[in-house]
């Protein structure tokens, strides 16, 4: 189905440029001018992808983005399993994000663990009119009574909180005092703040800094004896178990993982992290802030890594090991060697079925670049990619380390643009989110959700790569895609068709 | 290393291996500062007690695991029931991402909806410019026939005036002056998704009937013999609408479905993405004023819409998500009375088949106790059906149910000997239900996907009926209305009962004597 392999890079660039021009025509002039800055064709050697990013979405264009609340409650805080996260405001935000992100954890839900529960203040009109602080205080009392084994509470602000002037900080402080210094964290992640999930990540990171780190008594005895090999996994949300299939590799190479941020994480792990010797950072976008803070305040270096696909995993293991002594460096080599036969077998099985297939991505966080290596390990090519809420530093990393010359780049893509791009480029696979999944499947394009791993996973680490390869094969080579056309309908139609 | 290329292990097998189990145990012990297991066990047991239930029911401020969503979700659901209509939600954009995801996860379908993407500056200055730009962009990009506007709580808190904003947008040329932009204020802090459905539908009907926000003359009603039909917020809209259309066809009734989203939530995979499909045409929406009567299948989804319609001179009739024999009888007899069309023999045969199926199977349901939760109308429909099966709907709970609803459920209980020990819970959530299931156990639980946590904690087998259903596929394509729909519900309930019996009688030489081959 793919058309690009038959074209030269120059031809691909021309086609992609023409395609951008074409989609822009649908917009009113002002919108076309604004959107033009978010679309580009990557030029090799450039320091970034040549697109504007992290600016406001345009009203009415069907952006795929979410909000700051989603970034804080949905991404950063929600997976901290032994704390109760109150969705503070009307019922909807907590309802739609309830257990939807597949942050795996172990624990007795409802007793000492609370990830897949929806705690909400369920604001009514009177709370808007008279303010919700008293209700919030009462909610905390009721939580203490009914969920006595919770290790802390966060207040995840929804839009109205910041608009009606509630003082959630004061409530949190007062209740923390009342409950013997209990960790209670107010988070100002109202959905209207910022332009996407991204500000929510930042606000959530800052809240950990201000309400967890800064509350730790400096003379508190450590809960465990530190070792020279203590690291923290930062920016892995354990979707489908990703952090676990990553942790096992770090431990096998001789490191000790003292904290997971935040998939299957706990308050104790957050509090212990300033004791780490190195922070290893997977999702740079959502947790670079706290990593930088720990570097400045505690002198902990941080190291970005990529655990998608054997090439990047090996590269990353060596990079992480470079911060440690020979024992760890040897450990990294042993781990790479241990899994080599598995990787060889996975690639031998799946690469012949996937060689030359093209992929278009549109995802959030780290994935628009991080998964490219995994596809390349399978002989596949990413021909278009873009970030839901990336910043320029994401596009720099993408340009310098990941994408090929001529790749179509689309920042904060609109539904319309994405459909048109896919219709014209006709990739063999699209990787994006639930809102996009069925659009492209209707068009007859194989699709994998690359936020939730389409209910599969893990995709991180060596164990995850086997699943990733199996899933991509399953999507692309499913017999269903041969049946989309009724055999008696013989007239020639374009292969894929977006909505007019 | 348990993973292999030959037999790729998924998360459910992979993490059960000794390597991972050991790793996770170490993580917990060393770094999680875990609670004493005995203490966890003590609290776990305590949370099952009547004492805990009392504290749980004494909650005044905290809501835990509610069975309701917010207004705009219902508004979006209603809007896509009109031909080539895009729902436009004025407020923060994250909300729209949530509605679209939520609907897509249930229907396994695309869900198209736009936002005016208001941010901090709009919070300060109001969202007028977002409306002006947003309407222009949506109109140009997607060429909709109609843009149906609703609001998020952000726009409501700052007090944006949709009527004025849309008028100004038209003056600024965002969309043509005569273009249809109905609107509804849908604050998330009032009611639930069923309220939003009601408000949005009322807004659309008002728009067409009452002079399009003062821009044209109000329509004058010229009565005809047609019937308007409103389904309400319904996770089974795909199957139900088709079933209702079939019934109307059999009866020879000329009808208009208002907000028919059965096509847009069930489009084919044939190489074309249909952003729009089916739906009530705008002409039909306007012409619906002339109908003889309007029938709502869900009273609590149309509490404002029906009075508006009645005020225009039509007869209105509301049902409560009718399921089963007598509820369907009542529905059909009302249709027959209003239209003067007799109920055809074919439907009588279908009725007979449902009664036949009930007679065949009721011994397995009779006397069984059920807990039900869901939207108010669905709860009534299901409870009514269970009563006529001789079952007891012991706990009936709707987070978005009010006092009037509770009284109606109580009246239903009072109408049947099987309802004598049943109780209704309005405004309660699934954490309340958890206490109920521990302290007054039932045989089966009926609810949406989130009921699986209750099933896990309390061991009460879950029958998935409701919205949303995320973890089972395609049930929304089957009707639960009509005699045919009643049969579907009967089968779903029976399947779970039989599975449950088999699963508890399958230990050889211990509990195998009831493992019957014929049931």
Interface residues (C-beta under 8 A of the other chain):
Chain A: X26 X27 X28 X30 X31 X56 X57 X58 X59 X60 X61 X62 X63 X64 X65 X66 X67 X68 X69 X70 X82 X89 X90 X91 X92 X93 X95 X96 X97 X98 X99 X100 X104 X106 X108 X109 X110 X111 X112 X116 X117 X118 X119 X120 X121 X122 X123 X124 X125 X127 X128 X135 X136 X138 X139 X142 X143 X145 X146 X148 X149 X151 X158 X159 X160 X162 X163 X164 X191 X192 X193 X194 X195 X197 X223 X224 X240 X241 X244 X245 X247 X248 X251 X257 X258 X259 X260 X264 X266 X267 X268 X269 X272 X338 X339 X342 X345 X346 X348 X349 X350 X414 X415 X416 X419 X433 X434 X435 X437 X438 X439 X440 X441 X442 X443 X444 X456 X457 X458 X462 X463 X466 X467 X469 X470 X480 X484 X485 X486 X493 X495 X496 X497 X498 X499 X500
Chain B: X1 X2 X3 X4 X5 X6 X8 X9 X10 X11 X14 X15 X19 X20 X23 X24 X27 X28 X30 X31 X32 X33 X34 X35 X39 X40 X43 X44 X47 X52 X55 X56 X59 X60 X61 X62 X63 X64 X65 X66 X68 X69 X70 X71 X72 X73 X88 X91 X92 X93 X94 X95 X97 X98 X99 X100 X101 X102 X104 X105 X108 X109 X110 X111 X112 X113 X114 X115 X116 X117 X118 X119 X120 X122 X123 X130 X131 X133 X134 X135 X136 X137 X138 X140 X141 X142 X143 X152 X153 X154 X157 X158 X187 X188 X189 X190 X192 X267 X268 X269 X270 X271 X272 X273 X274 X275 X276 X431 X434 X450 X453 X457
